[in-house]
Amino acid sequence: MRSVLYPYPNQSYAEIAHGDHTHYVPKDRNDNVPVSNFPTQEPGPDERITPDGDIISKK
């Protein structure tokens, strides 16, 4: 069951298919922000996605 709910255990975000593209949504997502506000490109190795959908540096 855990692998179904959390298929990417080593990532801080989940990949949500949305039509012909994918949104990258953090696991600590702000539930008031629609999925369509999250990025469609994966964050880089030194980046993270904020709960509101911005990609920022981890530093």
C-alpha positions as a LaTeX table, in Angstrom:
\begin{tabular}{lrrr}
\hline
Residue & $x$ (\AA) & $y$ (\AA) & $z$ (\AA) \\
\hline
Met1 & 0.00 & 0.00 & 0.00 \\
Arg2 & 2.82 & 2.41 & 0.84 \\
Ser3 & 4.34 & 2.05 & $-2.64$ \\
Val4 & 0.96 & 2.99 & $-4.15$ \\
Leu5 & 0.52 & 6.08 & $-1.96$ \\
Tyr6 & 4.19 & 7.13 & $-2.07$ \\
Pro7 & 5.74 & 5.78 & $-5.27$ \\
Tyr8 & 8.76 & 8.13 & $-4.99$ \\
Pro9 & 9.96 & 7.65 & $-1.40$ \\
Asn10 & 13.35 & 9.33 & $-1.96$ \\
Gln11 & 11.89 & 12.45 & $-3.57$ \\
Ser12 & 10.41 & 15.44 & $-1.78$ \\
Tyr13 & 7.73 & 15.68 & $-4.46$ \\
Ala14 & 5.27 & 13.54 & $-6.38$ \\
Glu15 & 4.68 & 13.44 & $-10.12$ \\
Ile16 & 1.05 & 13.99 & $-11.09$ \\
Ala17 & 0.05 & 13.25 & $-14.69$ \\
His18 & $-2.26$ & 15.95 & $-16.03$ \\
Gly19 & $-3.32$ & 15.37 & $-19.62$ \\
Asp20 & $-0.27$ & 15.41 & $-21.87$ \\
His21 & 2.10 & 16.73 & $-19.19$ \\
Thr22 & 3.19 & 16.13 & $-15.60$ \\
His23 & 3.12 & 18.46 & $-12.62$ \\
Tyr24 & 5.73 & 18.14 & $-9.88$ \\
Val25 & 4.02 & 18.67 & $-6.52$ \\
Pro26 & 5.82 & 18.73 & $-3.15$ \\
Lys27 & 4.67 & 16.33 & $-0.48$ \\
Asp28 & 4.11 & 19.33 & 1.83 \\
Arg29 & 1.82 & 21.01 & $-0.73$ \\
Asn30 & $-0.47$ & 23.85 & 0.29 \\
Asp31 & $-3.91$ & 22.30 & $-0.32$ \\
Asn32 & $-5.30$ & 25.74 & $-1.26$ \\
Val33 & $-3.04$ & 25.89 & $-4.35$ \\
Pro34 & $-4.38$ & 24.09 & $-7.45$ \\
Val35 & $-2.22$ & 21.37 & $-9.01$ \\
Ser36 & $-2.08$ & 23.41 & $-12.23$ \\
Asn37 & 0.00 & 26.05 & $-10.36$ \\
Phe38 & 2.85 & 23.59 & $-9.80$ \\
Pro39 & 5.77 & 23.31 & $-12.22$ \\
Thr40 & 5.76 & 21.02 & $-15.23$ \\
Gln41 & 9.50 & 20.58 & $-15.12$ \\
Glu42 & 11.36 & 18.61 & $-12.51$ \\
Pro43 & 13.46 & 20.63 & $-10.05$ \\
Gly44 & 17.22 & 20.46 & $-10.46$ \\
Pro45 & 19.52 & 18.71 & $-7.98$ \\
Asp46 & 20.06 & 21.93 & $-5.96$ \\
Glu47 & 16.45 & 23.09 & $-6.15$ \\
Arg48 & 13.21 & 22.35 & $-4.35$ \\
Ile49 & 9.53 & 23.09 & $-4.87$ \\
Thr50 & 7.83 & 25.24 & $-2.25$ \\
Pro51 & 4.38 & 24.33 & $-0.88$ \\
Asp52 & 2.95 & 27.08 & $-3.12$ \\
Gly53 & 4.57 & 25.84 & $-6.35$ \\
Asp54 & 7.72 & 27.93 & $-6.77$ \\
Ile55 & 11.08 & 26.34 & $-7.59$ \\
Ile56 & 13.83 & 27.78 & $-5.39$ \\
Ser57 & 17.42 & 26.97 & $-4.48$ \\
Lys58 & 17.90 & 24.55 & $-1.57$ \\
Lys59 & 20.53 & 26.88 & $-0.11$ \\
\hline
\end{tabular}
